[in-house]
């Protein structure tokens, strides 16, 4: 059997297989991947409705995207270049990004 779930879920798929057994773990992992794909497609198809009816505008989506991107870049620098642990790197990245955003908004 082709194991797409291991490619997408990584070590989480191994945990599912260890918990449920090889057959049911394979099925469960692939159901999770299928639900992720279907959810993504549903969001893409309804993106205009989401943008128009949610009360969020383009500026909010752009702001969230920049925050996520800055946090991810900082996390990668802390983990890969500086060798910090993952949880500490995530905390420092989130705090640094929120602090940077606050400084920009206050000084603007």
C-alpha positions as CSV (number, residue, x, y, z in Angstrom):
1,X,0.0,0.0,0.0
2,X,1.1,3.5,-0.7
3,X,1.7,5.5,2.5
4,X,0.9,9.1,1.6
5,X,0.0,9.9,5.2
6,X,3.6,9.3,6.3
7,X,4.9,11.8,3.8
8,X,2.4,14.5,5.0
9,X,2.1,13.8,8.7
10,X,5.6,12.5,9.4
11,X,6.2,11.2,12.9
12,X,2.6,11.8,13.8
13,X,1.6,9.0,11.4
14,X,4.0,6.7,13.2
15,X,2.3,7.6,16.5
16,X,-1.1,6.8,14.9
17,X,0.1,3.4,13.7
18,X,1.6,2.6,17.1
19,X,-1.7,3.5,18.8
20,X,-4.2,1.9,16.4
21,X,-2.2,-0.8,14.6
22,X,-0.9,-0.9,11.1
23,X,-4.2,-1.3,9.1
24,X,-6.4,1.0,11.2
25,X,-3.5,3.5,11.7
26,X,-3.0,3.6,7.9
27,X,-6.7,4.2,7.4
28,X,-6.9,6.9,10.1
29,X,-3.8,8.7,8.8
30,X,-5.2,8.8,5.3
31,X,-8.6,10.0,6.5
32,X,-6.8,12.9,8.3
33,X,-4.9,13.7,5.1
34,X,-8.1,13.6,3.0
35,X,-9.9,15.9,5.5
36,X,-7.0,18.3,5.3
37,X,-7.1,18.4,1.5
38,X,-10.9,18.7,1.5
39,X,-10.8,21.5,4.1
40,X,-8.2,23.4,2.0
41,X,-10.2,23.0,-1.2
42,X,-13.4,24.2,0.6
43,X,-11.5,27.3,2.0
44,X,-10.1,28.1,-1.5
45,X,-13.5,27.8,-3.1
46,X,-15.2,30.0,-0.5
47,X,-12.4,32.5,-0.1
48,X,-14.5,35.4,-1.5
49,X,-17.4,34.6,0.8
50,X,-15.0,34.3,3.8
51,X,-13.3,37.7,2.9
52,X,-16.6,39.5,2.3
53,X,-18.7,38.1,5.3
54,X,-16.1,37.6,8.0
55,X,-15.5,41.3,8.7
56,X,-11.8,40.9,7.9
57,X,-10.4,42.8,5.1
58,X,-7.3,42.5,3.0
59,X,-5.2,44.4,5.5
60,X,-6.1,41.9,8.3
61,X,-5.2,39.0,6.1
62,X,-1.9,40.6,5.1
63,X,-1.1,41.5,8.7
64,X,-1.7,37.9,9.8
65,X,0.4,36.5,6.9
66,X,3.3,38.8,7.7
67,X,3.2,37.8,11.4
68,X,3.2,34.1,10.5
69,X,6.0,34.6,8.0
70,X,8.2,36.5,10.5
71,X,7.5,34.0,13.2
72,X,8.4,31.1,10.9
73,X,11.7,32.8,9.8
74,X,12.7,33.6,13.3
75,X,11.9,30.0,14.4
76,X,14.0,28.5,11.6
77,X,16.9,30.8,12.5
78,X,16.7,29.9,16.2
79,X,16.4,26.2,15.6
80,X,18.7,25.6,12.7
81,X,21.4,28.3,13.0
82,X,21.5,28.8,16.8
83,X,20.6,25.3,17.9
84,X,17.9,26.3,20.4
85,X,15.2,23.8,21.5
86,X,12.0,23.8,19.5
87,X,9.6,25.0,22.2
88,X,11.9,27.8,23.4
89,X,12.4,28.9,19.8
90,X,8.7,29.1,19.2
91,X,8.2,31.2,22.3
92,X,11.0,33.6,21.5
93,X,9.8,33.9,17.9
94,X,6.2,34.7,18.8
95,X,7.3,37.2,21.5
96,X,9.8,38.8,19.1
97,X,7.3,39.1,16.3
98,X,4.6,40.6,18.6
99,X,7.1,43.0,20.0
100,X,8.2,44.1,16.6
101,X,4.6,44.6,15.5
102,X,3.9,46.6,18.6
103,X,6.9,48.8,18.0
104,X,5.9,49.4,14.4
105,X,2.3,50.3,15.3
106,X,3.4,52.6,18.1
107,X,6.1,54.4,16.1
108,X,4.0,54.7,13.0
